[in-house]
Amino acid sequence: MSQTSPGGQTWVYLDIARALEQIGDEQALRGMLPMLQDLLERDLPEIETLLASEDVRGANRLMHSLKGCLPIFCGPALCEHLTQVEFMSKTGGSVEVGAAYAELGPKLQALRQEVTQYMAQAQT
């Protein structure tokens, strides 16, 4: 499900209405989004590196952190997808988890872009 911001931007993964319900107000949201942006910018490349080196447990640790904060900012579909891959990374092998993350990773990258765009829009 996508939503459109007052500026006309369409968000696919970033759910501003959901975030505002949980956080309370726009100012608090603007204060928290940089933390999400930093987490995504730091951890997504690291997850890919860990999976490429077959360190599934290391990738699990980072996905677990993401799983904890995404429900504040995203709709259920992305959260559920991350939960499935994170759960798989607890016991699955590197090929299986790598294939699952190959489907999830682009969605998380798109979320990162949406957060960046929202923050830029909020500053104008």
N, C-alpha and C positions, 0 to 999 in steps of 0.2 A: 504494500500500500504506500502510495506517495502522498505527500502533502505539499502545499505551496505556502511560502512565507509571504508576509506583507509586501516584500520587495519583488515578488513574482518568481523567486527561485523555487524550484521543485526539489524536494528532499525525498529520497527513496528509503534511506536507512535511519537518518537522524529524525527523531520524533520530538519536535519542540514542545508540542502540546503535552505529551507524556512527561517530558522533563520538567516543564513548569508545574504540572500537577504534583510532582514529587519534591521539587526543590522549593517552589513557592513563588519566586518572582524573577523577572528578567535580569536584574542586577546580579542576583546570586547565580543564575545560570551562566551569565558571562564570566563570572569568577571561577566557575567549575569547568567550563569547556576547555580552557587552556590545559588543565590537568589531563583531560581525556585526550586532547591533541598530542601532548607530550608522550603519554602512554602509548598511543598508536604509532607515533613516529619512531619511538625507541624500540618497541616490542615487536612490531610486525616484521621488520627486516631480521631481527634476531630469531624469531620463530622460524622463518624461512631458512636461515643459516643453520640453526639447530637441526631442523628436519633434513636438510641436505647432508649433514654430517651424521645422520641417523641417531641423534640424541633426542629421542622421543620424550624422555622424562623431563629434560630441560625445557622442551617446547611446552609440555604439559603445565609446568610451573607458570609460564608466562600466559598461557591460555586461561589458566585458572584465575589469574588476576584480572584479565579482561572480562571473564565471565561474571566477576563480582560487580563490575561497574557498568557494563552495557545496559542492564535493564533500566537504569535511570534515564538513559538517553535514546534508546532504540525500541522499536516495536518487537513483539513476541517472535516473529519469524527469524530475524537475525539472531536473537538471543538463543532461541532453540537450536539453530544450526551450530552456533558456537558451543553450546552445551553438549550436543551430540559428538562433535569432534574432540572436545576436551575430555569427555568421558572415554571415548575410544583411545585417546592418548595415554590413558592410565594403564591399559593392558595390551593395546594393539602394537603391531610391529611397524617399523618405519615405512614400509611400502604402503600399507593400508592407511596409516595416519597421513602420510604425505599426499596420497591421492584424495583423501577427504579434505585436507587443508587446501589443496589446489582448487577446490570448489569454493571454499569459504574465504580464502585469502583475498580474492578480488572484491568481495563484498565488504570486507573490513577496510580495504584500501579506498573503496568508494565512500565509506563512512568517514574515513580520515579526510578525504577531499571535501565532503559536505560540511564537516566541522570547520575546516579552514575557510571555506566560502562563507559560512554563517558568521564566523567571527569577523571576517573582513567586511561583510555587509553590516554587521552590528556597529562597526566603528565609523561608518559613513553617516 
